[in-house]
Amino acid sequence: KVPGPAEEPEEGKKKKKKGKGKPGPAARAARSAGVDPKVALTRRGPMLITHTGITGPAALQLSAFTARGLAEFRYKGVIEANLAPPLATNHAFEAFQAARGGPDRKKKVANGVQHVLLAHPATKHVGSKLEVSIGDRQVEGWSLPKRLWKSVCDHSGLPDAATWADLSDAQLTKLAECLTSAPLSFTNRSPHKEEFVTAGGVALKQVDFRASEDSTKLGSRVSPGLYFCGEVLDIDGVTGGFNFQSAWSTGYAAGSAAACFALAVDGDIAT
């Protein structure tokens, strides 16, 4: 076939590269705040599941890095939680396959899974010292509460009386996905006013952070004699005492600079 005016020969056509898609709203919000979305949107650490939602260091760190994005979308979204780190979905599936063909094949799935997961090579360091991404702290041991596991089984649609031998590959896959990438929808903030710091404040580019002049530290670049500290500044840190330290340190520096400025003004008036 001879190509017409609107056609291109096959060898002249450029193959379109498959893109990864546009970044989601949370990723865009993180990037606009100057934070790598891969870092901001992934946290590993303790998480507490309560009757009203989820909290704990991992959840608090996520909300800190995406505070502006969460506010923009009125605190509605979905968190994907791995309830059995360091296992990935394929690791959990392999462990479940081993249970289906091993000594546990006649046992009820809902009765417990910890020993099944700990038999997988990916958990060889679990039970001794498992590092988490909260400073240099470490947690001893690892466990999956039975009530949480029962909820995972229910969410994946397994019958209460199902044994490992009863499950098909499709059911094992669904179970592994629910355990390692559980979708947790949220619709609002905590109703108990548990926030420990607020995002936003005076833009840092309008504040003088130079330490060369005692009377200008943390002073306004727009209005001389005006000083800022603590949460008035557009500074917020993760949980762990960093916000207290920021408030104390900037408060001392701003207060000292304001005192130097006031004394200088008094001196000029006196002379």
Disulfide bonds with the S-S distance in Angstrom:
none
